[in-house]
Amino acid sequence: EGYAFALQLYPHGRNSSPYMDYMGVTFHLCSSLNDGVLEWPAGHRQVVLSVLDQDPDVTHRMSLSLSFTTDP
């Protein structure tokens, strides 16, 4: 649709978080050249973040998917 976004990955957590030993991921919309023609606020948009563990032993591999839908 033309929206710009950014992901931030914190492999060992954020310093300001009580969960410093856990990986953290944030997702946010950014300003772009298309802002003038896009619908704002960007309601009812969905983002799916998936994390895959690529352990060499297939029996130890794990994955996690989280789905977020924006509020209008």
JOVEN-V612839 format. One record per residue. N is the residue number from 1. PHI is phi as a letter, one per 40 degrees, with the letter a starting at -180 (NA if undefined). OMEGA is omega in degrees with one decimal (999 if undefined). Layout:
# JOVEN-V612839
n: {N N}
phi: {PHI PHI}
omega: {OMEGA OMEGA}
This chain:
# JOVEN-V612839
n: {1 2 3 4 5 6 7 8 9 10 11 12 13 14 15 16 17 18 19 20 21 22 23 24 25 26 27 28 29 30 31 32 33 34 35 36 37 38 39 40 41 42 43 44 45 46 47 48 49 50 51 52 53 54 55 56 57 58 59 60 61 62 63 64 65 66 67 68 69 70 71 72}
phi: {NA h c b a b b b b b d b g c c c c c b c c b c b b b b a c b c a c c d c b c c b c c c f b b b b b b b b c b d d c d c b c b a a b b b b b c c c}
omega: {178.4 177.7 176.1 -179.0 178.2 173.6 173.3 -178.9 177.1 -174.3 -178.6 179.7 177.6 -179.4 -177.2 -176.8 174.8 -179.1 -174.2 -179.8 -178.7 176.8 178.0 177.4 173.9 179.9 176.8 175.9 179.3 175.1 179.4 179.6 -177.1 -174.2 -177.0 -177.0 -179.0 178.6 177.8 -5.8 -175.8 -177.0 177.2 174.0 -176.1 176.1 175.6 176.5 179.1 177.5 -178.5 175.1 -176.9 177.4 178.8 178.1 -174.9 -179.9 179.4 -178.4 179.0 173.6 178.7 175.1 177.6 -178.5 178.5 176.7 -177.9 -179.8 -179.7 999}
